[in-house]
Amino acid sequence: MNRLTHDLRKAAAACVIGAALWHPPAQASDANHPVNFSDIWWNAAESGWATYVAHHGDTAGFGLLVHDAEGRPFHVTGGLRLIARTNPGFHPVFGGTLIATTGPGFGGVFDPVQVTRRVVGAATFEPLSANTARLSYSIDGVTVIKTVSRMTIDTPDIGGVYRHVQRLDFQAGTPGMAPRNYDAGVLTVDHQGASVSMRFDGEKSRCDYQGQYAQNGRYGEITGVYGCDGGGGGAFRMTEVERSASGLSGKFSTLQGATGFVRGNFSALPGN
């Protein structure tokens, strides 16, 4: 039996013992770990319309791609601002006015004099979770309320070798976070379809992770079990996993003892 199999079997056993007591915490926002809602959002049962959100701090650029009463494409935009926080979840709720514009055709010379802007209504974007939201809007007196989710266009391969810097925030049970703990090392990722295996060789810890991968819009999510050299292991969850030219980044939570968990961010640069 190799080290990876041995460690993961130990981790799986730990998960079975502790399953009744703990599950990886659901993804929520707070000051140290805000969820970013930038994405294309849609209702999968109503293909043909969508909305997009560009989330930055307490503001969100917003666009709605729908059809008017005659079935013609209709595009409205807005600069939404933070108006509340969800409970539970502490996610930002954005609201603001919607504007419809007209202007010169795209095939000719752009003439700014022909551009007109008209306030047509208002919109509210209220996250229900990290990957779903309630969209409410009114246009020219017609009110619509829809549940939307992130649109998945592609599932990237996150496999590779990364120079990994790991940030941990320890939270024991319900009290506040303890001082942050950092670890640096090499992260090796093998991504095969819905399965992901990872090995982290750090300065302070060396652990193997194995889990299932799912894509939600721009972000991936991994849930599974882990085991570390020298003992320790359990369940883990990685969210907002995103691969780019800059490397791999995301957030994670893992079991820590009987009642607490480790929660934090990670970033990994490409290369050995």
Secondary structure, DSSP 8 states (H G I E B T S, - for coil): --HHHHHHHHHHHHHHHHTTT---------SSS-----EEEE-GGGTT-EEEEEEETTEEEEEEEEE-TTS-EEEEEEEEEEEEE-TTT--EEEEEEEEEEE-S-TTS---GGG-EEEEEEEEEEEESSSSEEEEEEEETTEEEEEEEEE---------EEEEEEEEEEEE-SSS-----EEEEEEEEEEEETTEEEEEEEESS-EEEEEEEEEEETTEEEEEEEEEETTS-EEEEEEEEEEEETTEEEEEEEEEETTTEEEEEEEEEEE--
